[in-house]
Each structure stands twice: as structure tokens, then as C-alpha cells.
Amino acid sequence: MNFFGRTLNLKDDPKLIEAYKEYHRNVWPEVEGQLAKLGVAKMRIFLLGRRLFMYIETTDDFDSCGFAAKWMQEPKCVAWEEIMQKFQEPLPEAKPGEWWLTMETIYQLH
């Protein structure tokens, strides 16, 4: 099992943040199916203010380098990403073109 922490900001608009939360209360089955197909075993997204933190557990054979390309092979995932990006904005630390940033693991309790 592998795990990742990723972070991103939502746009600073309470109505957009509420709409983003509503989408995640009703995630499309094709989106969840593609995540599982690609090796995502568990995913949790946390929100504080407008900062998102995503915790992901994956299977041992998860392909982090090829994930994005395979994810975008599902048309519903493409549509989902187009909608989600209307709510999101990259962090100040992001390089051009980066969206969700992978966080460094600095502590783990077993």
C-alpha cells in the first residue's frame, strides 16, 4: 500500500466552496470507478477555509507517473476535471501548469 498527501486551494468564494462540497457529496460513479480501476484504494479530501488536503491510499502497483493520462481516458473524468477546475486554483508554490501539489511525508506513526 502506498499513500500520498496532495494540496490545492479553492477560489475564495463561499458559494463556490459550497458547490464544490455538494459535487463531492454526489461524486459520479464513473469517476469513482476509474479511481478504483487505476489503483486508488482510499481517498479522503479535507477542507480548512479554502485549503484542500487530499489523502490517497493506493495499491502497490499504482502508477503515479501514468495516472493522469489513464485518468483522462474516461470521458466522465475529463468532464469532472473541467468542472472541478472552475472551483480550484493552484497554490503560490505551484510551478506553471501544476495543480494538485504532492506533499512531503515528514512523520508517520505505525
C-alpha positions in Angstrom: 0.0 0.0 0.0 1.3 3.4 -0.9 0.0 6.8 0.3 0.1 10.4 -0.9 -0.9 13.8 0.5 -1.8 16.4 -2.0 -3.0 20.0 -1.6 -4.7 22.8 -3.5 -6.8 25.9 -2.9 -10.3 26.6 -3.7 -11.3 30.0 -5.1 -12.1 32.4 -2.3 -15.9 32.4 -2.8 -18.2 30.8 -0.2 -20.8 29.9 -2.9 -18.2 28.2 -5.0 -16.8 26.3 -2.0 -20.3 25.1 -1.1 -20.9 24.0 -4.7 -17.6 22.1 -4.6 -18.7 20.3 -1.4 -22.0 19.4 -3.0 -20.3 17.9 -6.0 -18.2 15.7 -3.6 -21.3 14.6 -1.8 -22.5 13.2 -5.1 -19.4 12.0 -7.0 -20.2 10.5 -10.3 -19.9 6.7 -10.4 -17.7 6.7 -13.4 -15.2 8.9 -11.5 -15.1 6.6 -8.5 -14.9 3.6 -10.8 -11.9 5.0 -12.7 -10.1 5.8 -9.4 -10.6 2.2 -8.3 -9.6 0.8 -11.7 -6.3 2.8 -11.6 -5.4 1.6 -8.1 -6.8 4.2 -5.7 -7.9 2.1 -2.7 -9.0 5.0 -0.4 -9.3 8.8 -0.8 -10.3 11.5 1.6 -10.4 15.2 0.9 -10.3 17.6 3.8 -11.1 21.3 3.8 -10.0 24.2 6.0 -11.1 27.6 4.9 -10.3 27.2 1.2 -7.3 24.9 1.5 -7.9 21.3 0.4 -5.9 18.3 1.6 -6.3 15.0 -0.2 -5.1 11.8 1.4 -4.8 8.9 -1.0 -4.0 5.2 -0.4 -3.2 3.2 -3.5 -2.4 -0.4 -4.4 1.3 -1.4 -4.6 1.1 -1.5 -8.4 -0.3 2.1 -8.6 1.4 4.0 -11.5 1.8 7.6 -10.2 3.5 8.7 -13.4 0.9 7.3 -15.7 -2.1 8.1 -13.6 -3.1 11.4 -15.2 -3.0 10.1 -18.8 -5.0 7.0 -17.8 -7.5 9.1 -15.7 -8.2 11.3 -18.7 -9.1 8.3 -20.9 -12.5 8.2 -19.2 -14.8 10.9 -20.7 -16.6 11.4 -17.5 -13.3 12.1 -15.7 -12.4 14.7 -18.3 -15.8 16.4 -17.7 -15.3 16.1 -13.9 -11.9 17.8 -14.1 -13.2 20.6 -16.3 -15.9 21.3 -13.7 -13.6 21.0 -10.7 -11.0 23.3 -12.1 -13.7 26.1 -12.1 -13.6 25.9 -8.3 -9.9 25.4 -7.8 -6.7 27.5 -8.1 -3.1 26.5 -7.8 -1.1 27.3 -4.7 1.5 30.1 -4.7 4.2 27.3 -4.6 2.9 25.7 -7.8 5.0 25.9 -11.0 3.3 26.9 -14.2 0.8 24.1 -15.2 0.9 22.4 -11.8 -2.4 21.9 -10.0 -2.6 19.5 -7.0 0.8 19.5 -5.3 2.2 16.4 -3.7 3.2 17.0 -0.1 6.4 15.6 1.6 5.8 13.0 4.2 7.7 14.1 7.3 6.2 11.8 10.0 4.3 8.5 10.1 3.0 6.6 13.2 2.6 2.9 12.5 
